[in-house]
Each structure stands twice: as C-alpha cells, then as structure tokens.
C-alpha cells in the first residue's frame, strides 16, 4: 500500500510533459527566460517526437545530447 502517494501511470509524451510542466510551474516568467523555455520546447519536440517520457533511457539521452 502506498501511504499518501498517488501514482499516475498514464503514458505521456515527453513533449506534452514538458509543456505541461512549463504551464504549471513557470507561470510568472517573462522576456528572455520565456524565449529560452520556448527554444527548449522546440528542441524537445524535434528530438523526442513521439517518445513517451517512460521510454527515455540513459542511452537515448546520451544520443540526443551528442546531436544538440
């Protein structure tokens, strides 16, 4: 039994997760910082298109980091 812990096992695309995180936790950022997050979002969309966050491995991250 998980005391006080709610597990959400729904599969989510990494791109959707990042954008949800941005909308939820970065609500007061402006200007250059906001633009940097948008640039990061675009990179994530290019590099992780169609990939679920649960399927990201160290190897996949290493391959992506070599490309960007």
N, C-alpha and C positions, 0 to 999 in steps of 0.2 A: 504494500500500500504506500502511495506517495502522499505524505502528510503535507498539505498546503501547496503542493506542486501540481500545476495543471500542465499537462503535456499536450502540445498541438502537433500532431503527426501529419498534418496536411502537407502534401508536397507543394513547394513553392519555387518558382523560377528565381534564380539569383537576381535577375534584373528587377523583378517585382518586389523582392525582399528589400533591395537597396532603396528603391523609390519609396516604398512604404516607410522604411526607417527614416529617410530624408524628410518625408511629410510629417512624421510623428515626432521626431526628436530635434529637428533643425528648423523650427518654425520662426525663429527671430533673426536668422542670418540675412545679410544684405550684401549688395555690391560684389566685390571681387570674390569673397568667400562663396557666395551663392553660385557665381560663374564657375568656380573650381569644382563645386559639387556637381554641376551640370556636365562639366567636362568628364568627370569621373563616371557619371551615369552613362554618358555616351560610350566611353571606353568599355564599361561593363557590358553594355548592350552589344557591342561589336565582338568582344572576346568570349562572352559567356552566353551567347544567344541560344535559347532552348535548353540550357543546362539548369537542372534543379539544384538548389543550394545543398541538398542532402547528398548529391553526387559529386561534389567538389572534393578532390583529393589533393594531397601534397604534390603529387606528380603533375596534376593538371595545373595547379597554381604555379609551379616551377616553370612549366612550358609557357604559360601566359606571361609571366614576368620576364622571360627571355625575349618575348616578342615586343613588349611595350617599352 
